[in-house]
Amino acid sequence: MNFETTAPLGIALLGLLMGMRHATDPDHVIAVTTIVSRERRLTAAGRVGIVWGLGHTLTVLAVGAAIIVFKIAIPIRLGLAMEFAVAIVLILLGLGAFASFIQLVARRIVGTPLAVDRPLVVHSHAHGHGFGPHRHPHVHLDSGEQHSEQIALNHDHGLPAGPMSSFAVRRPLLRSFGIGLVHGLAGSAAIALLVLGAIPQPLWATLYLAIFCLGTIVGMGLITTAIATPFAVAAQRMSWMHRSLVTGSGLLSFGFGLFLAYQLGIVDHLFGAAPSWTPR
């Protein structure tokens, strides 16, 4: 095929569609699902996806264009390490949910009966879960201390999210951008090699790569909005279901991250003497 005469519209359309399909890769979907699970507004969820796509685009364009234009070869161990970073990110995203799940199981096994000899305090006040202020009545055990009421009125009802909980709740866009950077770094070599194999001319290949990244941004924005819909509905109407969905998405991220880490570290011998890597 003579790419000098290929219709630019055809290349643009193909790149856009392939970029949108790339946004549906399992590790991408699982990562953004864990992030947007705490969002109550679809517009905020859409922004998370777009920012993830921008981070992904930055590294894909930088590394991918270098591979295409300068014919840079990525060492096998470095390529595996970049993909292994994605596994670590997924594990960290789900670590808080996994810890909370283990605590819940431990309580069910050991048993934590309610101390009925202590008075109960019922109150309703504005508090936040990282989604904005709202109210609902709930119960606390009276600690008998002088400031027990102040403690009850100023406690946090947020879902446990592990050591990165504060960053996770207060900086979702920054976290999404950083995770997009990691995912883009891991996939840049495979994407660039695929594009270069189909379009040998560096100029056309780089242009296609840029349009591909635009498609990824659009696709991820749509995907995150769709994923956030059941979370937002559950958060407004069924808080118990919302908590279950948040925990479930975190456990999925944690489990998939462990699977990737095993696949890359053990099966592909990242830490062995003879690593094996196929860009994908």
C-alpha positions in Angstrom: 0.0 0.0 0.0 1.3 3.5 -0.9 0.8 5.6 2.2 1.7 8.7 0.3 -1.7 8.6 -1.3 -3.7 7.0 1.5 -6.7 9.2 2.4 -5.9 11.0 5.7 -9.5 10.5 6.8 -9.1 6.7 6.6 -6.0 6.7 8.8 -7.6 9.1 11.3 -10.7 7.0 11.5 -8.8 3.8 12.0 -6.5 5.3 14.6 -9.5 6.7 16.5 -11.4 3.4 16.5 -8.3 1.4 17.6 -7.6 3.9 20.3 -11.1 3.6 21.7 -10.7 -0.2 21.6 -7.4 0.0 23.4 -9.2 1.8 26.2 -11.2 -1.3 26.9 -8.1 -3.4 27.8 -8.8 -5.3 31.1 -6.0 -3.6 33.2 -7.2 -0.2 32.0 -10.8 -0.8 32.9 -10.0 -2.3 36.3 -7.8 0.6 37.2 -10.3 3.3 36.4 -13.2 1.3 37.9 -11.4 1.3 41.2 -10.8 5.1 40.9 -14.3 6.1 39.9 -16.0 3.8 42.3 -16.0 6.6 44.9 -17.4 9.2 42.5 -21.1 10.2 42.9 -21.3 12.5 39.8 -21.0 11.2 36.3 -19.2 14.4 35.1 -16.5 13.9 37.7 -16.1 10.2 36.6 -15.8 11.3 33.0 -13.1 13.8 34.0 -11.2 10.9 35.7 -11.2 8.9 32.5 -10.1 11.8 30.3 -7.3 12.7 32.7 -6.2 9.0 32.7 -6.2 9.2 28.9 -4.0 12.3 29.0 -1.5 10.6 31.2 -1.5 7.6 29.0 -1.1 9.8 25.9 1.9 11.6 27.3 4.0 8.5 27.7 2.7 6.7 24.7 3.5 9.6 22.4 6.9 10.3 24.0 8.2 6.6 24.1 6.2 5.5 21.0 7.4 8.3 18.8 11.0 7.7 19.9 10.6 4.0 18.9 9.1 4.9 15.6 11.3 7.7 14.5 14.7 6.6 16.0 14.1 2.8 15.9 14.9 2.5 19.6 14.9 -1.1 20.9 13.4 -1.6 24.4 15.5 -4.2 26.4 13.5 -7.3 27.4 13.9 -6.8 31.1 13.0 -3.1 30.9 9.9 -3.9 28.9 8.8 -6.5 31.6 9.6 -4.0 34.3 7.4 -1.4 32.8 4.5 -3.8 32.6 5.3 -5.0 36.1 4.8 -1.4 37.3 1.1 -1.7 36.2 0.7 -4.8 38.4 2.1 -2.9 41.4 -0.3 0.0 40.7 -3.3 -2.3 40.6 -2.3 -4.0 43.8 -1.9 -0.6 45.6 -5.3 0.5 44.2 -7.0 -2.5 45.8 -4.9 -2.8 48.9 -7.2 -0.9 51.1 -10.3 -2.9 50.0 -8.3 -6.1 50.6 -7.3 -5.1 54.1 -10.9 -4.1 54.9 -12.2 -7.4 53.6 -9.7 -9.3 55.7 -10.7 -7.3 58.8 -14.4 -8.1 58.1 -13.7 -11.8 57.7 -11.6 -11.8 60.9 -14.4 -10.1 62.8 -16.9 -12.7 61.6 -14.7 -15.6 62.6 -13.5 -14.3 65.9 -16.8 -12.5 66.7 -17.1 -9.0 68.1 -20.3 -8.8 70.3 -21.6 -5.4 71.1 -20.8 -4.2 74.6 -24.4 -3.6 75.9 -23.2 -2.4 79.2 -22.1 0.9 77.6 -24.7 3.5 76.6 -25.3 4.1 72.9 -25.2 7.6 71.4 -27.5 8.2 68.4 -26.8 11.3 66.3 -27.1 12.7 62.9 -24.7 15.2 61.5 -23.1 16.3 58.2 -20.1 14.2 57.2 -18.3 13.2 54.1 -17.2 10.0 52.3 -15.1 12.0 49.8 -18.3 12.6 47.8 -19.5 15.8 49.5 -21.5 16.4 52.7 -24.7 14.6 53.6 -26.5 13.3 56.7 -27.9 10.0 58.1 -28.5 8.9 61.7 -26.1 6.3 63.2 -25.0 4.9 66.5 -21.8 5.1 68.6 -20.8 3.6 71.9 -20.3 6.2 74.6 -16.7 6.1 75.6 -17.4 7.9 78.9 -14.8 10.5 78.1 -15.4 14.2 78.4 -15.0 14.8 74.7 -16.9 11.7 73.5 -19.6 13.9 71.9 -17.0 16.0 70.0 -15.3 12.9 68.9 -18.5 11.4 67.6 -19.4 14.6 65.8 -16.1 15.0 64.0 -15.3 11.4 63.1 -14.8 10.3 59.5 -17.2 7.8 57.9 -15.0 7.2 54.8 -14.5 3.7 53.5 -11.0 2.5 54.5 -8.7 2.7 51.6 -5.4 1.8 53.1 -2.3 3.9 53.4 -3.1 6.0 50.3 -6.7 6.7 51.4 -6.2 10.5 51.8 -4.6 10.8 48.4 -7.1 8.5 46.8 -10.1 10.5 48.0 -8.8 14.0 47.7 -6.7 13.8 44.6 -8.6 11.4 42.2 -7.6 13.4 39.1 -3.9 13.5 40.0 -3.9 9.8 40.9 -5.7 9.0 37.6 -3.1 11.0 35.6 -0.3 9.2 37.4 -1.8 5.8 36.7 -2.4 6.7 33.1 1.3 7.6 32.8 2.3 4.1 34.1 -0.2 2.3 31.8 1.1 4.4 28.8 4.7 3.6 29.6 3.9 -0.1 29.8 2.0 -0.2 26.6 4.0 2.3 24.5 6.5 -0.3 23.1 3.8 -2.7 21.9 1.6 0.1 20.4 4.6 1.7 18.6 5.8 -1.6 17.2 2.4 -2.5 16.0 1.9 0.8 14.3 5.4 0.7 12.8 4.7 -2.8 11.4 1.5 -1.6 9.7 2.7 1.8 8.6 6.5 1.9 7.8 6.7 5.6 7.1 7.7 7.4 10.4 5.6 10.5 9.7 2.4 8.6 9.0 3.1 6.2 11.9 3.5 9.1 14.3 0.4 10.8 13.1 -1.5 7.6 13.5 -0.1 7.2 17.0 -1.3 10.7 17.9 -4.9 10.0 16.6 -4.8 6.6 18.4 -4.1 8.4 21.7 -7.0 10.8 21.0 -9.2 7.8 20.6 -8.0 6.3 23.8 -8.9 9.6 25.7 -12.4 9.6 24.1 -12.9 5.9 24.8 -11.8 6.1 28.4 -14.0 9.1 29.1 -17.0 7.2 27.8 -16.0 4.0 29.7 -15.6 5.7 33.0 -18.9 7.5 32.7 -20.6 4.2 31.9 -18.9 2.4 34.8 -19.6 5.2 37.3 -23.4 5.1 36.5 -24.3 2.1 38.8 -21.9 3.4 41.5 -23.6 6.8 41.5 -27.1 5.3 41.6 -26.1 3.0 44.4 -24.5 5.8 46.4 -27.7 7.9 46.2 -30.2 5.1 47.0 -28.5 2.1 48.5 -25.4 2.9 50.5 -24.8 -0.8 51.4 -24.7 -1.8 47.8 -22.4 1.1 47.0 -20.0 0.0 49.7 -20.1 -3.5 48.3 -19.4 -2.3 44.8 -16.5 -0.2 46.0 -15.0 -3.1 47.9 -15.6 -5.5 45.0 -13.8 -3.2 42.6 -10.9 -2.9 45.0 -10.6 -6.6 45.4 -10.8 -7.1 41.7 -7.9 -4.7 41.2 -5.9 -6.3 44.0 -6.4 -9.8 42.5 -5.7 -8.9 38.9 -2.6 -7.1 40.0 -1.4 -10.2 41.8 -2.1 -12.3 38.7 -0.1 -9.9 36.5 2.8 -9.8 39.0 2.9 -13.6 39.0 2.7 -13.8 35.2 5.4 -11.2 34.6 7.7 -12.0 37.5 7.5 -15.8 37.5 6.1 -17.1 34.2 8.0 -14.5 32.1 11.1 -14.6 34.4 11.4 -10.9 35.0 13.5 -11.8 38.1 15.1 -14.8 36.4 18.2 -15.2 34.4 16.5 -15.5 31.0 13.4 -13.2 30.8 11.0 -13.6 28.0 8.9 -10.6 26.8 6.4 -10.2 24.0 5.1 -6.6 23.8 1.3 -6.6 24.1 
